[in-house]
Amino acid sequence: MTTAAPLTASPLLRALRQEPGDRVPVWFMRQAGRSLPEYFAVRGEGSILDAISDPDRATEITLQPVRRYGVDAAILFSDIMTPVWVSGFGVDITPGVGPECAQPFRSADDLARLRPIDPDRDLRFQTETVRNLVNELTVPLIGFAGAPFTLAAYLVEGRPSREYVHVKSLMMGDPDLWHRLCDRLADLAIATLTAQVEAGASAVQLFDSWVGALHPEHYRRFVAPHSARILATMADQGVPCIHFGINSGELLDQMAAPGVSCVGVDWRTPLAAARARTGGRVALQGNLDPALLLAPWPAVEAEVRRVLADNAGHPGHIFNLGHGVLPATDPDTLNEVVRLVHAEGRADGGAPEHRET
Ligand code: CP3
């Protein structure tokens, strides 16, 4: 039996510590799932929540992209709605639509439907999946949870939204109830992330996908304190945290909160600008536009090189997309992207003209 190198020396965990390494790590949000034919072979019919709560299927689906692409991290196959689902609130994930709640959250009475969870009982399937994965993997496993704003957006709107009218009305019209809701959602995130870390996840990502809908001042008042509590709790557990949002260029400085090791950057913000906005305090993850993966290869190749050049060899870079892999993406393209990033990415301080003094 060979002894595997410790995961702490893996490219992903080095990049999260902003340490130089011999390559730029790469993984893809939504690397598992609908872009892979082997996913359909094991997913089964019915709600995705059924596959998530079956440790054998969830383990296999998590491993599929790691085998196929040789990415530098696995991400647990689950969903941001899983803890809300096990809390008994009443949510399903409709294929082609996303999370839907038959009875959206609209008043204080609805708090009773969001009961606290006991991970030992309610998330046993998740703990078993994480343990299976940690036994099999030679790359770090990233655990994750949804952040309070993004979860609240689904609960209050009742479905995916563009305008966030109800959620913004609740925030502004009844701040006390808003904060009580976010407190509950932060508790759910802490419970699920803690269970994942105790079972062996090496890093966690807090998904606040829709937070770019907010003005920075509203983010500061209504959202940041709740996400900060989650991030600080996880940092106390010694686990690196990635904090992700879309359209969040104006929020990056606040999102690089205490306890955050890395912020996700979408394709609208150049990495160099993101690094300036966050004062170099955190690593950066991103930021290829996932839609461009459907363009002809020479264009994709040029974009991969541009993202790497934008980072200028800085050690704290995790190559990823600005958002998840689109279902129509050709898996062979992702293979080529991994190959190119591994061949060309530098994590050693870059060319002399880019080196920081
Ligand atoms: O590989 C991975 O990234 C791990 C798996 C993962 C899923 N959901 C599985 C999934 C992760 C990290 C998520 C997180 C998630 N879920 C987010 C945050 C990331 C983001 O995309 O911003 C959000 C907003 C959700 C909510 C959600 N769940 C949406 C919007 C959808 C898509 C609905 C659709 O069918 O278009 C889902 C369903 C979902 N979650 C699928 C997968 C693979 C696809 C549906 C299926 O197979 O039935």
Residues whose N, C-alpha, C, O or C-beta is under 5 A from the ligand:
A	BS01	CP3	F28 M29 R30 Q31 A32 G33 R34 I48 I75 L76 F77 S78 D79 I80 I93 T94 P95 G96 V97 G98 P99 F207 S209 G324
